[in-house]
Amino acid sequence: MTLWPFIIVTMPQPSAWLMNHERIHIRQQAELLVFPFYLWYVTEYYWYRLSGYSANAAYHAIRFEREAYQHERLLTYLSKRPFWGFLRF
């Protein structure tokens, strides 16, 4: 879980993929100046829930999560990620 500027993990040895996923969220939050990120994230989640998505499906439909999940295994992604890359999802 990412709460600007921290990545909070409960497992003793998080995978490189998990950490990359969370670092992508850190970048997203920085680009949106933190608060708007959270507002957009929650709004999108509830939009999908009200549209009939399950909780899990709504979570995975959020554009920030789509970008992070798609690129979490590409550990060099952040070095070439375009500004506001989440808009492409």
N, CA, C and O atoms as a GROMACS GRO file, in nm:
protein
  356
    1MET      N    1   0.085  -0.118   0.000
    1MET     CA    2   0.000   0.000   0.000
    1MET      C    3   0.089   0.123   0.000
    1MET      O    4   0.193   0.127   0.065
    2THR      N    5   0.047   0.222  -0.073
    2THR     CA    6   0.125   0.345  -0.083
    2THR      C    7   0.045   0.461  -0.026
    2THR      O    8  -0.066   0.490  -0.070
    3LEU      N    9   0.103   0.525   0.071
    3LEU     CA   10   0.049   0.649   0.128
    3LEU      C   11   0.162   0.750   0.121
    3LEU      O   12   0.256   0.746   0.200
    4TRP      N   13   0.151   0.840   0.026
    4TRP     CA   14   0.258   0.935   0.000
    4TRP      C   15   0.321   0.985   0.128
    4TRP      O   16   0.248   1.029   0.217
    5PRO      N   17   0.449   0.981   0.143
    5PRO     CA   18   0.554   0.933   0.053
    5PRO      C   19   0.602   0.792   0.092
    5PRO      O   20   0.716   0.756   0.061
    6PHE      N   21   0.519   0.716   0.158
    6PHE     CA   22   0.561   0.587   0.211
    6PHE      C   23   0.499   0.470   0.136
    6PHE      O   24   0.386   0.478   0.086
    7ILE      N   25   0.574   0.362   0.129
    7ILE     CA   26   0.523   0.233   0.082
    7ILE      C   27   0.514   0.145   0.206
    7ILE      O   28   0.615   0.122   0.273
    8ILE      N   29   0.396   0.097   0.236
    8ILE     CA   30   0.372   0.018   0.356
    8ILE      C   31   0.354  -0.128   0.316
    8ILE      O   32   0.261  -0.162   0.243
    9VAL      N   33   0.442  -0.214   0.365
    9VAL     CA   34   0.432  -0.357   0.337
    9VAL      C   35   0.434  -0.433   0.469
    9VAL      O   36   0.499  -0.391   0.565
   10THR      N   37   0.362  -0.544   0.472
   10THR     CA   38   0.358  -0.624   0.595
   10THR      C   39   0.445  -0.748   0.586
   10THR      O   40   0.474  -0.811   0.688
   11MET      N   41   0.488  -0.784   0.466
   11MET     CA   42   0.571  -0.902   0.451
   11MET      C   43   0.718  -0.864   0.469
   11MET      O   44   0.758  -0.754   0.430
   12PRO      N   45   0.797  -0.954   0.526
   12PRO     CA   46   0.937  -0.921   0.552
   12PRO      C   47   1.022  -0.903   0.426
   12PRO      O   48   1.113  -0.820   0.426
   13GLN      N   49   0.994  -0.976   0.321
   13GLN     CA   50   1.072  -0.967   0.197
   13GLN      C   51   0.979  -0.946   0.077
   13GLN      O   52   0.951  -1.041   0.005
   14PRO      N   53   0.932  -0.824   0.055
   14PRO     CA   54   0.842  -0.801  -0.059
   14PRO      C   55   0.916  -0.823  -0.191
   14PRO      O   56   1.036  -0.797  -0.201
   15SER      N   57   0.844  -0.871  -0.289
   15SER     CA   58   0.905  -0.899  -0.420
   15SER      C   59   0.940  -0.769  -0.490
   15SER      O   60   0.886  -0.663  -0.460
   16ALA      N   61   1.031  -0.779  -0.584
   16ALA     CA   62   1.069  -0.664  -0.665
   16ALA      C   63   0.949  -0.614  -0.744
   16ALA      O   64   0.933  -0.493  -0.764
   17TRP      N   65   0.863  -0.706  -0.788
   17TRP     CA   66   0.743  -0.668  -0.863
   17TRP      C   67   0.648  -0.586  -0.777
   17TRP      O   68   0.594  -0.485  -0.822
   18LEU      N   69   0.627  -0.630  -0.653
   18LEU     CA   70   0.538  -0.556  -0.563
   18LEU      C   71   0.594  -0.416  -0.538
   18LEU      O   72   0.520  -0.318  -0.542
   19MET      N   73   0.722  -0.408  -0.512
   19MET     CA   74   0.782  -0.277  -0.486
   19MET      C   75   0.775  -0.188  -0.609
   19MET      O   76   0.753  -0.067  -0.597
   20ASN      N   77   0.793  -0.244  -0.727
   20ASN     CA   78   0.782  -0.165  -0.850
   20ASN      C   79   0.639  -0.116  -0.868
   20ASN      O   80   0.617  -0.001  -0.906
   21HIS      N   81   0.541  -0.202  -0.842
   21HIS     CA   82   0.400  -0.165  -0.849
   21HIS      C   83   0.374  -0.043  -0.759
   21HIS      O   84   0.311   0.054  -0.801
   22GLU      N   85   0.423  -0.050  -0.638
   22GLU     CA   86   0.400   0.060  -0.543
   22GLU      C   87   0.478   0.185  -0.581
   22GLU      O   88   0.430   0.296  -0.559
   23ARG      N   89   0.597   0.169  -0.638
   23ARG     CA   90   0.673   0.286  -0.685
   23ARG      C   91   0.602   0.356  -0.801
   23ARG      O   92   0.610   0.478  -0.814
   24ILE      N   93   0.533   0.279  -0.883
   24ILE     CA   94   0.454   0.340  -0.990
   24ILE      C   95   0.345   0.428  -0.928
   24ILE      O   96   0.319   0.537  -0.977
   25HIS      N   97   0.283   0.380  -0.820
   25HIS     CA   98   0.182   0.461  -0.750
   25HIS      C   99   0.244   0.587  -0.689
   25HIS      O  100   0.181   0.693  -0.690
   26ILE      N  101   0.364   0.576  -0.637
   26ILE     CA  102   0.432   0.694  -0.582
   26ILE      C  103   0.449   0.799  -0.692
   26ILE      O  104   0.425   0.918  -0.669
   27ARG      N  105   0.490   0.755  -0.810
   27ARG     CA  106   0.507   0.848  -0.923
   27ARG      C  107   0.373   0.909  -0.962
   27ARG      O  108   0.365   1.030  -0.987
   28GLN      N  109   0.269   0.829  -0.967
   28GLN     CA  110   0.136   0.880  -1.001
   28GLN      C  111   0.092   0.986  -0.900
   28GLN      O  112   0.040   1.091  -0.937
   29GLN      N  113   0.114   0.957  -0.773
   29GLN     CA  114   0.075   1.051  -0.668
   29GLN      C  115   0.152   1.182  -0.681
   29GLN      O  116   0.095   1.290  -0.666
   30ALA      N  117   0.281   1.173  -0.708
   30ALA     CA  118   0.364   1.293  -0.722
   30ALA      C  119   0.317   1.378  -0.840
   30ALA      O  120   0.311   1.501  -0.831
   31GLU      N  121   0.284   1.313  -0.951
   31GLU     CA  122   0.240   1.386  -1.069
   31GLU      C  123   0.108   1.460  -1.046
   31GLU      O  124   0.086   1.566  -1.104
   32LEU      N  125   0.023   1.404  -0.963
   32LEU     CA  126  -0.106   1.468  -0.935
   32LEU      C  127  -0.105   1.548  -0.805
   32LEU      O  128  -0.210   1.592  -0.758
   33LEU      N  129   0.012   1.566  -0.748
   33LEU     CA  130   0.026   1.644  -0.625
   33LEU      C  131  -0.053   1.584  -0.508
   33LEU      O  132  -0.112   1.657  -0.429
   34VAL      N  133  -0.052   1.455  -0.499
   34VAL     CA  134  -0.101   1.370  -0.391
   34VAL      C  135  -0.253   1.373  -0.373
   34VAL      O  136  -0.320   1.276  -0.409
   35PHE      N  137  -0.309   1.480  -0.318
   35PHE     CA  138  -0.452   1.478  -0.286
   35PHE      C  139  -0.541   1.449  -0.407
   35PHE      O  140  -0.632   1.366  -0.398
   36PRO      N  141  -0.518   1.515  -0.522
   36PRO     CA  142  -0.602   1.483  -0.638
   36PRO      C  143  -0.592   1.336  -0.680
   36PRO      O  144  -0.688   1.280  -0.732
   37PHE      N  145  -0.477   1.273  -0.657
   37PHE     CA  146  -0.463   1.130  -0.687
   37PHE      C  147  -0.565   1.051  -0.606
   37PHE      O  148  -0.639   0.969  -0.661
   38TYR      N  149  -0.568   1.075  -0.476
   38TYR     CA  150  -0.660   1.000  -0.390
   38TYR      C  151  -0.806   1.029  -0.425
   38TYR      O  152  -0.889   0.938  -0.424
   39LEU      N  153  -0.838   1.153  -0.455
   39LEU     CA  154  -0.973   1.189  -0.494
   39LEU      C  155  -1.014   1.118  -0.623
   39LEU      O  156  -1.123   1.062  -0.633
   40TRP      N  157  -0.925   1.119  -0.721
   40TRP     CA  158  -0.951   1.054  -0.849
   40TRP      C  159  -0.964   0.904  -0.830
   40TRP      O  160  -1.054   0.841  -0.886
   41TYR      N  161  -0.874   0.846  -0.749
   41TYR     CA  162  -0.873   0.702  -0.723
   41TYR      C  163  -1.007   0.656  -0.663
   41TYR      O  164  -1.068   0.561  -0.711
   42VAL      N  165  -1.050   0.724  -0.558
   42VAL     CA  166  -1.174   0.688  -0.489
   42VAL      C  167  -1.296   0.712  -0.578
   42VAL      O  168  -1.388   0.630  -0.582
   43THR      N  169  -1.295   0.822  -0.651
   43THR     CA  170  -1.406   0.852  -0.741
   43THR      C  171  -1.419   0.744  -0.848
   43THR      O  172  -1.529   0.696  -0.877
   44GLU      N  173  -1.307   0.706  -0.906
   44GLU     CA  174  -1.311   0.602  -1.009
   44GLU      C  175  -1.358   0.469  -0.951
   44GLU      O  176  -1.437   0.398  -1.014
   45TYR      N  177  -1.312   0.435  -0.833
   45TYR     CA  178  -1.354   0.310  -0.768
   45TYR      C  179  -1.507   0.308  -0.750
   45TYR      O  180  -1.573   0.211  -0.786
   46TYR      N  181  -1.560   0.416  -0.695
   46TYR     CA  182  -1.705   0.420  -0.672
   46TYR      C  183  -1.784   0.426  -0.802
   46TYR      O  184  -1.895   0.374  -0.810
   47TRP      N  185  -1.728   0.489  -0.904
   47TRP     CA  186  -1.793   0.491  -1.034
   47TRP      C  187  -1.812   0.348  -1.084
   47TRP      O  188  -1.921   0.310  -1.129
   48TYR      N  189  -1.707   0.269  -1.076
   48TYR     CA  190  -1.716   0.130  -1.122
   48TYR      C  191  -1.809   0.047  -1.033
   48TYR      O  192  -1.883  -0.037  -1.083
   49ARG      N  193  -1.806   0.071  -0.904
   49ARG     CA  194  -1.896  -0.003  -0.813
   49ARG      C  195  -2.041   0.030  -0.847
   49ARG      O  196  -2.125  -0.060  -0.854
   50LEU      N  197  -2.072   0.157  -0.868
   50LEU     CA  198  -2.208   0.198  -0.901
   50LEU      C  199  -2.251   0.150  -1.040
   50LEU      O  200  -2.369   0.142  -1.072
   51SER      N  201  -2.151   0.117  -1.121
   51SER     CA  202  -2.178   0.064  -1.255
   51SER      C  203  -2.199  -0.086  -1.254
   51SER      O  204  -2.220  -0.148  -1.358
   52GLY      N  205  -2.193  -0.147  -1.134
   52GLY     CA  206  -2.221  -0.288  -1.122
   52GLY      C  207  -2.100  -0.378  -1.109
   52GLY      O  208  -2.116  -0.500  -1.103
   53TYR      N  209  -1.981  -0.323  -1.103
   53TYR     CA  210  -1.861  -0.404  -1.086
   53TYR      C  211  -1.854  -0.457  -0.943
   53TYR      O  212  -1.900  -0.391  -0.849
   54SER      N  213  -1.796  -0.574  -0.925
   54SER     CA  214  -1.767  -0.624  -0.791
   54SER      C  215  -1.656  -0.537  -0.732
   54SER      O  216  -1.591  -0.461  -0.804
   55ALA      N  217  -1.634  -0.548  -0.602
   55ALA     CA  218  -1.528  -0.470  -0.537
   55ALA      C  219  -1.393  -0.499  -0.601
   55ALA      O  220  -1.316  -0.406  -0.629
   56ASN      N  221  -1.364  -0.625  -0.625
   56ASN     CA  222  -1.235  -0.663  -0.684
   56ASN      C  223  -1.223  -0.612  -0.828
   56ASN      O  224  -1.119  -0.561  -0.867
   57ALA      N  225  -1.330  -0.627  -0.906
   57ALA     CA  226  -1.328  -0.581  -1.045
   57ALA      C  227  -1.315  -0.429  -1.052
   57ALA      O  228  -1.245  -0.377  -1.138
   58ALA      N  229  -1.382  -0.358  -0.962
   58ALA     CA  230  -1.374  -0.212  -0.960
   58ALA      C  231  -1.232  -0.168  -0.927
   58ALA      O  232  -1.180  -0.074  -0.988
   59TYR      N  233  -1.170  -0.234  -0.830
   59TYR     CA  234  -1.031  -0.203  -0.794
   59TYR      C  235  -0.939  -0.221  -0.914
   59TYR      O  236  -0.857  -0.134  -0.944
   60HIS      N  237  -0.953  -0.332  -0.984
   60HIS     CA  238  -0.865  -0.360  -1.098
   60HIS      C  239  -0.897  -0.274  -1.220
   60HIS      O  240  -0.815  -0.264  -1.311
   61ALA      N  241  -1.013  -0.211  -1.224
   61ALA     CA  242  -1.051  -0.126  -1.336
   61ALA      C  243  -0.996   0.017  -1.323
   61ALA      O  244  -0.992   0.090  -1.422
   62ILE      N  245  -0.955   0.056  -1.204
   62ILE     CA  246  -0.903   0.191  -1.182
   62ILE      C  247  -0.779   0.209  -1.270
   62ILE      O  248  -0.689   0.125  -1.270
   63ARG      N  249  -0.774   0.319  -1.343
   63ARG     CA  250  -0.664   0.341  -1.437
   63ARG      C  251  -0.527   0.337  -1.370
   63ARG      O  252  -0.431   0.292  -1.433
   64PHE      N  253  -0.515   0.383  -1.247
   64PHE     CA  254  -0.386   0.380  -1.177
   64PHE      C  255  -0.342   0.235  -1.153
   64PHE      O  256  -0.225   0.202  -1.166
   65GLU      N  257  -0.438   0.151  -1.118
   65GLU     CA  258  -0.407   0.009  -1.096
   65GLU      C  259  -0.376  -0.062  -1.227
   65GLU      O  260  -0.288  -0.148  -1.232
   66ARG      N  261  -0.448  -0.027  -1.333
   66ARG     CA  262  -0.422  -0.090  -1.463
   66ARG      C  263  -0.279  -0.062  -1.507
   66ARG      O  264  -0.209  -0.152  -1.553
   67GLU      N  265  -0.236   0.063  -1.493
   67GLU     CA  266  -0.098   0.095  -1.530
   67GLU      C  267   0.001   0.020  -1.442
   67GLU      O  268   0.097  -0.039  -1.492
   68ALA      N  269  -0.021   0.021  -1.312
   68ALA     CA  270   0.073  -0.043  -1.220
   68ALA      C  271   0.080  -0.194  -1.242
   68ALA      O  272   0.189  -0.251  -1.243
   69TYR      N  273  -0.034  -0.259  -1.259
   69TYR     CA  274  -0.033  -0.403  -1.281
   69TYR      C  275   0.029  -0.439  -1.416
   69TYR      O  276   0.102  -0.538  -1.425
   70GLN      N  277   0.002  -0.361  -1.518
   70GLN     CA  278   0.056  -0.392  -1.649
   70GLN      C  279   0.208  -0.382  -1.652
   70GLN      O  280   0.274  -0.455  -1.726
   71HIS      N  281   0.265  -0.291  -1.572
   71HIS     CA  282   0.409  -0.265  -1.580
   71HIS      C  283   0.488  -0.308  -1.457
   71HIS      O  284   0.608  -0.283  -1.450
   72GLU      N  285   0.425  -0.372  -1.360
   72GLU     CA  286   0.496  -0.406  -1.237
   72GLU      C  287   0.614  -0.500  -1.260
   72GLU      O  288   0.711  -0.496  -1.185
   73ARG      N  289   0.608  -0.583  -1.361
   73ARG     CA  290   0.716  -0.679  -1.387
   73ARG      C  291   0.827  -0.621  -1.473
   73ARG      O  292   0.932  -0.682  -1.490
   74LEU      N  293   0.804  -0.504  -1.528
   74LEU     CA  294   0.906  -0.436  -1.608
   74LEU      C  295   0.978  -0.339  -1.514
   74LEU      O  296   0.937  -0.224  -1.498
   75LEU      N  297   1.085  -0.387  -1.453
   75LEU     CA  298   1.151  -0.312  -1.347
   75LEU      C  299   1.217  -0.183  -1.395
   75LEU      O  300   1.255  -0.099  -1.313
   76THR      N  301   1.232  -0.166  -1.525
   76THR     CA  302   1.289  -0.042  -1.579
   76THR      C  303   1.181   0.056  -1.625
   76THR      O  304   1.212   0.162  -1.681
   77TYR      N  305   1.057   0.022  -1.603
   77TYR     CA  306   0.945   0.104  -1.652
   77TYR      C  307   0.952   0.249  -1.606
   77TYR      O  308   0.931   0.340  -1.686
   78LEU      N  309   0.981   0.272  -1.480
   78LEU     CA  310   0.979   0.410  -1.429
   78LEU      C  311   1.085   0.498  -1.493
   78LEU      O  312   1.069   0.620  -1.499
   79SER      N  313   1.193   0.438  -1.540
   79SER     CA  314   1.298   0.518  -1.602
   79SER      C  315   1.256   0.572  -1.739
   79SER      O  316   1.315   0.669  -1.787
   80LYS      N  317   1.156   0.511  -1.802
   80LYS     CA  318   1.112   0.557  -1.934
   80LYS      C  319   0.963   0.592  -1.938
   80LYS      O  320   0.909   0.621  -2.045
   81ARG      N  321   0.898   0.589  -1.824
   81ARG     CA  322   0.755   0.615  -1.817
   81ARG      C  323   0.726   0.760  -1.854
   81ARG      O  324   0.792   0.851  -1.805
   82PRO      N  325   0.626   0.781  -1.943
   82PRO     CA  326   0.590   0.919  -1.979
   82PRO      C  327   0.517   0.988  -1.864
   82PRO      O  328   0.453   0.922  -1.782
   83PHE      N  329   0.527   1.119  -1.859
   83PHE     CA  330   0.455   1.197  -1.760
   83PHE      C  331   0.306   1.172  -1.776
   83PHE      O  332   0.254   1.171  -1.887
   84TRP      N  333   0.237   1.152  -1.665
   84TRP     CA  334   0.094   1.118  -1.662
   84TRP      C  335   0.065   0.994  -1.746
   84TRP      O  336  -0.034   0.989  -1.819
   85GLY      N  337   0.152   0.896  -1.735
   85GLY     CA  338   0.138   0.772  -1.810
   85GLY      C  339   0.008   0.699  -1.784
   85GLY      O  340  -0.038   0.621  -1.868
   86PHE      N  341  -0.053   0.722  -1.670
   86PHE     CA  342  -0.179   0.656  -1.634
   86PHE      C  343  -0.293   0.696  -1.727
   86PHE      O  344  -0.392   0.623  -1.737
   87LEU      N  345  -0.281   0.810  -1.795
   87LEU     CA  346  -0.388   0.854  -1.885
   87LEU      C  347  -0.403   0.764  -2.006
   87LEU      O  348  -0.504   0.770  -2.076
   88ARG      N  349  -0.304   0.682  -2.032
   88ARG     CA  350  -0.309   0.592  -2.147
   88ARG      C  351  -0.387   0.465  -2.117
   88ARG      O  352  -0.399   0.378  -2.203
   89PHE      N  353  -0.442   0.453  -1.995
   89PHE     CA  354  -0.512   0.331  -1.956
   89PHE      C  355  -0.659   0.357  -1.932
   89PHE      O  356  -0.733   0.264  -1.898
   0.00000   0.00000   0.00000
